[in-house]
Amino acid sequence: MNRSFKQVDVFTRVPFAGNPVAVVLDASGLDASQMQRIANWTNLSETTFVLPPTQPGADYRVRIFTPRAELPFAGHPTLGTAHALLEAGTIVPRDGQLVQECGAGLIALTVSSVDGARQLAFELPTARHELLQPTQVEELASILGTALRDPHPPRRIEVGPIWTVVQLASAEAVLALRPDLARLAELDGRTGSAGVVVFGAQAPGADAAIEVRAFAPAQGIAEDPVCGSGNGAVAAFIRDTGQTGTFGSRFTSAQGVAVGRDGRIALSCDMASGRILVGGCCVSCIEGVVRC
C-alpha cells in the first residue's frame, strides 16, 4: 500500500539545517512492529505515524518511534508532524490552535506567523523534577569529562521522556564536550533517562541566549541535532532554578552546530500559569510515498 510520506526539517527555515523527522501521514492498519521496522529503516532520531484521533478535542493522533523504541511524546516530531499535516491540508487550525493526541495525552499547539514564516509551538507537558544522587553526579561528570560545580546541580526532568539536564558555565564549555557514549548509555539504562541535555549561556550579543546539546545513545541517537523536548526540559530547569532573571522568560536556544546543523528554538515560560511553550519553524525536504 502506498502511504503519503514527508521528511521535515524542524527548528529551521532553511532546508537541511534543522532536525529531520519522517512522517507517515496515514498509518491506519499498521501495527507497532511494522511501525518500528519503518522507523529503524528511516534511521532518523524519530519517525511518526498519523492515525485518527480517539479522544474528544484532538485533531489527530500520532505514534512516535526512535530506531529502537516507541516514545510517549517528543518535541521536534510533534512540530514536524503538525507542519506536514497542515501543508497537506489534512488539518486546519481553530483560532490558531491544534490538539495532538499521543502517548503522553493531549498536546496543545499554537500556529502563528513570525516574519512571514509559519511558526508552530507545543505546550510542554507538566515537568516533574528529581535531583541526582551525589554518586550519580560524580559518575555523570566523569562520563562528560567535565566538572559539574554549578550552583544549580543536574536533575532529571520528566516531560514525557525523562531528560537529565546539566548546566555548564558557557556555550564554549558545552561545545567542547566529548562524552563517553557507551558509559552514558549504560547510566541512562540504569536510571531510566532518555538521555542527557547540556546547556550553557551564549556570549552577550549572540542571536541566542543558550547553546544546547542532547545525547541519547541508549535510544540509538548519539547526539540529537535539535531536540524539542530536551529544550523544553532546559526551560523547565531555568524556570524552576530561578534563572529567568538571567535568561528571561522568553528566549532563544541554539542547537546543532556540533553536528553540522544550525537550529533555533523559541522558548517561553509563563510564570503565572506555569506553561512552557517550545516553538520553531519547519520546512519539508522530501515528499512522496512509502510502500508498506
Secondary structure as a PSIPRED ss2 file (coil, helix, strand):
# PSIPRED VFORMAT (PSIPRED V4.0)

   1 M C   1.000  0.000  0.000
   2 N E   0.000  0.000  1.000
   3 R E   0.000  0.000  1.000
   4 S E   0.000  0.000  1.000
   5 F E   0.000  0.000  1.000
   6 K E   0.000  0.000  1.000
   7 Q E   0.000  0.000  1.000
   8 V E   0.000  0.000  1.000
   9 D E   0.000  0.000  1.000
  10 V E   0.000  0.000  1.000
  11 F C   1.000  0.000  0.000
  12 T C   1.000  0.000  0.000
  13 R C   1.000  0.000  0.000
  14 V C   1.000  0.000  0.000
  15 P C   1.000  0.000  0.000
  16 F C   1.000  0.000  0.000
  17 A C   1.000  0.000  0.000
  18 G C   1.000  0.000  0.000
  19 N E   0.000  0.000  1.000
  20 P E   0.000  0.000  1.000
  21 V E   0.000  0.000  1.000
  22 A E   0.000  0.000  1.000
  23 V E   0.000  0.000  1.000
  24 V E   0.000  0.000  1.000
  25 L C   1.000  0.000  0.000
  26 D C   1.000  0.000  0.000
  27 A C   1.000  0.000  0.000
  28 S C   1.000  0.000  0.000
  29 G C   1.000  0.000  0.000
  30 L C   1.000  0.000  0.000
  31 D C   1.000  0.000  0.000
  32 A H   0.000  1.000  0.000
  33 S H   0.000  1.000  0.000
  34 Q H   0.000  1.000  0.000
  35 M H   0.000  1.000  0.000
  36 Q H   0.000  1.000  0.000
  37 R H   0.000  1.000  0.000
  38 I H   0.000  1.000  0.000
  39 A H   0.000  1.000  0.000
  40 N H   0.000  1.000  0.000
  41 W H   0.000  1.000  0.000
  42 T H   0.000  1.000  0.000
  43 N C   1.000  0.000  0.000
  44 L C   1.000  0.000  0.000
  45 S C   1.000  0.000  0.000
  46 E C   1.000  0.000  0.000
  47 T E   0.000  0.000  1.000
  48 T E   0.000  0.000  1.000
  49 F E   0.000  0.000  1.000
  50 V E   0.000  0.000  1.000
  51 L E   0.000  0.000  1.000
  52 P C   1.000  0.000  0.000
  53 P C   1.000  0.000  0.000
  54 T C   1.000  0.000  0.000
  55 Q C   1.000  0.000  0.000
  56 P C   1.000  0.000  0.000
  57 G C   1.000  0.000  0.000
  58 A C   1.000  0.000  0.000
  59 D C   1.000  0.000  0.000
  60 Y E   0.000  0.000  1.000
  61 R E   0.000  0.000  1.000
  62 V E   0.000  0.000  1.000
  63 R E   0.000  0.000  1.000
  64 I E   0.000  0.000  1.000
  65 F E   0.000  0.000  1.000
  66 T C   1.000  0.000  0.000
  67 P C   1.000  0.000  0.000
  68 R C   1.000  0.000  0.000
  69 A C   1.000  0.000  0.000
  70 E E   0.000  0.000  1.000
  71 L E   0.000  0.000  1.000
  72 P C   1.000  0.000  0.000
  73 F C   1.000  0.000  0.000
  74 A C   1.000  0.000  0.000
  75 G H   0.000  1.000  0.000
  76 H H   0.000  1.000  0.000
  77 P H   0.000  1.000  0.000
  78 T H   0.000  1.000  0.000
  79 L H   0.000  1.000  0.000
  80 G H   0.000  1.000  0.000
  81 T H   0.000  1.000  0.000
  82 A H   0.000  1.000  0.000
  83 H H   0.000  1.000  0.000
  84 A H   0.000  1.000  0.000
  85 L H   0.000  1.000  0.000
  86 L H   0.000  1.000  0.000
  87 E H   0.000  1.000  0.000
  88 A H   0.000  1.000  0.000
  89 G C   1.000  0.000  0.000
  90 T C   1.000  0.000  0.000
  91 I C   1.000  0.000  0.000
  92 V C   1.000  0.000  0.000
  93 P C   1.000  0.000  0.000
  94 R E   0.000  0.000  1.000
  95 D C   1.000  0.000  0.000
  96 G C   1.000  0.000  0.000
  97 Q E   0.000  0.000  1.000
  98 L E   0.000  0.000  1.000
  99 V E   0.000  0.000  1.000
 100 Q E   0.000  0.000  1.000
 101 E E   0.000  0.000  1.000
 102 C E   0.000  0.000  1.000
 103 G C   1.000  0.000  0.000
 104 A C   1.000  0.000  0.000
 105 G E   0.000  0.000  1.000
 106 L E   0.000  0.000  1.000
 107 I E   0.000  0.000  1.000
 108 A E   0.000  0.000  1.000
 109 L E   0.000  0.000  1.000
 110 T E   0.000  0.000  1.000
 111 V E   0.000  0.000  1.000
 112 S E   0.000  0.000  1.000
 113 S E   0.000  0.000  1.000
 114 V E   0.000  0.000  1.000
 115 D C   1.000  0.000  0.000
 116 G C   1.000  0.000  0.000
 117 A E   0.000  0.000  1.000
 118 R E   0.000  0.000  1.000
 119 Q E   0.000  0.000  1.000
 120 L E   0.000  0.000  1.000
 121 A E   0.000  0.000  1.000
 122 F E   0.000  0.000  1.000
 123 E E   0.000  0.000  1.000
 124 L C   1.000  0.000  0.000
 125 P C   1.000  0.000  0.000
 126 T C   1.000  0.000  0.000
 127 A C   1.000  0.000  0.000
 128 R E   0.000  0.000  1.000
 129 H E   0.000  0.000  1.000
 130 E E   0.000  0.000  1.000
 131 L E   0.000  0.000  1.000
 132 L C   1.000  0.000  0.000
 133 Q C   1.000  0.000  0.000
 134 P H   0.000  1.000  0.000
 135 T H   0.000  1.000  0.000
 136 Q H   0.000  1.000  0.000
 137 V H   0.000  1.000  0.000
 138 E H   0.000  1.000  0.000
 139 E H   0.000  1.000  0.000
 140 L H   0.000  1.000  0.000
 141 A H   0.000  1.000  0.000
 142 S H   0.000  1.000  0.000
 143 I H   0.000  1.000  0.000
 144 L H   0.000  1.000  0.000
 145 G C   1.000  0.000  0.000
 146 T C   1.000  0.000  0.000
 147 A C   1.000  0.000  0.000
 148 L C   1.000  0.000  0.000
 149 R C   1.000  0.000  0.000
 150 D C   1.000  0.000  0.000
 151 P C   1.000  0.000  0.000
 152 H C   1.000  0.000  0.000
 153 P C   1.000  0.000  0.000
 154 P C   1.000  0.000  0.000
 155 R E   0.000  0.000  1.000
 156 R E   0.000  0.000  1.000
 157 I E   0.000  0.000  1.000
 158 E E   0.000  0.000  1.000
 159 V C   1.000  0.000  0.000
 160 G C   1.000  0.000  0.000
 161 P C   1.000  0.000  0.000
 162 I E   0.000  0.000  1.000
 163 W E   0.000  0.000  1.000
 164 T E   0.000  0.000  1.000
 165 V E   0.000  0.000  1.000
 166 V E   0.000  0.000  1.000
 167 Q E   0.000  0.000  1.000
 168 L C   1.000  0.000  0.000
 169 A C   1.000  0.000  0.000
 170 S C   1.000  0.000  0.000
 171 A H   0.000  1.000  0.000
 172 E H   0.000  1.000  0.000
 173 A H   0.000  1.000  0.000
 174 V H   0.000  1.000  0.000
 175 L H   0.000  1.000  0.000
 176 A C   1.000  0.000  0.000
 177 L C   1.000  0.000  0.000
 178 R C   1.000  0.000  0.000
 179 P C   1.000  0.000  0.000
 180 D C   1.000  0.000  0.000
 181 L H   0.000  1.000  0.000
 182 A H   0.000  1.000  0.000
 183 R H   0.000  1.000  0.000
 184 L H   0.000  1.000  0.000
 185 A H   0.000  1.000  0.000
 186 E H   0.000  1.000  0.000
 187 L H   0.000  1.000  0.000
 188 D H   0.000  1.000  0.000
 189 G H   0.000  1.000  0.000
 190 R H   0.000  1.000  0.000
 191 T H   0.000  1.000  0.000
 192 G C   1.000  0.000  0.000
 193 S C   1.000  0.000  0.000
 194 A C   1.000  0.000  0.000
 195 G E   0.000  0.000  1.000
 196 V E   0.000  0.000  1.000
 197 V E   0.000  0.000  1.000
 198 V E   0.000  0.000  1.000
 199 F E   0.000  0.000  1.000
 200 G E   0.000  0.000  1.000
 201 A E   0.000  0.000  1.000
 202 Q C   1.000  0.000  0.000
 203 A C   1.000  0.000  0.000
 204 P C   1.000  0.000  0.000
 205 G C   1.000  0.000  0.000
 206 A C   1.000  0.000  0.000
 207 D C   1.000  0.000  0.000
 208 A C   1.000  0.000  0.000
 209 A C   1.000  0.000  0.000
 210 I E   0.000  0.000  1.000
 211 E E   0.000  0.000  1.000
 212 V E   0.000  0.000  1.000
 213 R E   0.000  0.000  1.000
 214 A E   0.000  0.000  1.000
 215 F E   0.000  0.000  1.000
 216 A E   0.000  0.000  1.000
 217 P H   0.000  1.000  0.000
 218 A H   0.000  1.000  0.000
 219 Q H   0.000  1.000  0.000
 220 G C   1.000  0.000  0.000
 221 I E   0.000  0.000  1.000
 222 A E   0.000  0.000  1.000
 223 E E   0.000  0.000  1.000
 224 D E   0.000  0.000  1.000
 225 P C   1.000  0.000  0.000
 226 V C   1.000  0.000  0.000
 227 C C   1.000  0.000  0.000
 228 G H   0.000  1.000  0.000
 229 S H   0.000  1.000  0.000
 230 G H   0.000  1.000  0.000
 231 N H   0.000  1.000  0.000
 232 G H   0.000  1.000  0.000
 233 A H   0.000  1.000  0.000
 234 V H   0.000  1.000  0.000
 235 A H   0.000  1.000  0.000
 236 A H   0.000  1.000  0.000
 237 F H   0.000  1.000  0.000
 238 I H   0.000  1.000  0.000
 239 R H   0.000  1.000  0.000
 240 D H   0.000  1.000  0.000
 241 T C   1.000  0.000  0.000
 242 G C   1.000  0.000  0.000
 243 Q C   1.000  0.000  0.000
 244 T H   0.000  1.000  0.000
 245 G H   0.000  1.000  0.000
 246 T H   0.000  1.000  0.000
 247 F H   0.000  1.000  0.000
 248 G C   1.000  0.000  0.000
 249 S C   1.000  0.000  0.000
 250 R E   0.000  0.000  1.000
 251 F E   0.000  0.000  1.000
 252 T E   0.000  0.000  1.000
 253 S E   0.000  0.000  1.000
 254 A E   0.000  0.000  1.000
 255 Q E   0.000  0.000  1.000
 256 G C   1.000  0.000  0.000
 257 V H   0.000  1.000  0.000
 258 A H   0.000  1.000  0.000
 259 V H   0.000  1.000  0.000
 260 G C   1.000  0.000  0.000
 261 R C   1.000  0.000  0.000
 262 D C   1.000  0.000  0.000
 263 G E   0.000  0.000  1.000
 264 R E   0.000  0.000  1.000
 265 I E   0.000  0.000  1.000
 266 A E   0.000  0.000  1.000
 267 L E   0.000  0.000  1.000
 268 S E   0.000  0.000  1.000
 269 C E   0.000  0.000  1.000
 270 D C   1.000  0.000  0.000
 271 M C   1.000  0.000  0.000
 272 A C   1.000  0.000  0.000
 273 S C   1.000  0.000  0.000
 274 G C   1.000  0.000  0.000
 275 R C   1.000  0.000  0.000
 276 I E   0.000  0.000  1.000
 277 L E   0.000  0.000  1.000
 278 V E   0.000  0.000  1.000
 279 G E   0.000  0.000  1.000
 280 G E   0.000  0.000  1.000
 281 C E   0.000  0.000  1.000
 282 C E   0.000  0.000  1.000
 283 V E   0.000  0.000  1.000
 284 S E   0.000  0.000  1.000
 285 C E   0.000  0.000  1.000
 286 I E   0.000  0.000  1.000
 287 E E   0.000  0.000  1.000
 288 G E   0.000  0.000  1.000
 289 V E   0.000  0.000  1.000
 290 V E   0.000  0.000  1.000
 291 R E   0.000  0.000  1.000
 292 C C   1.000  0.000  0.000
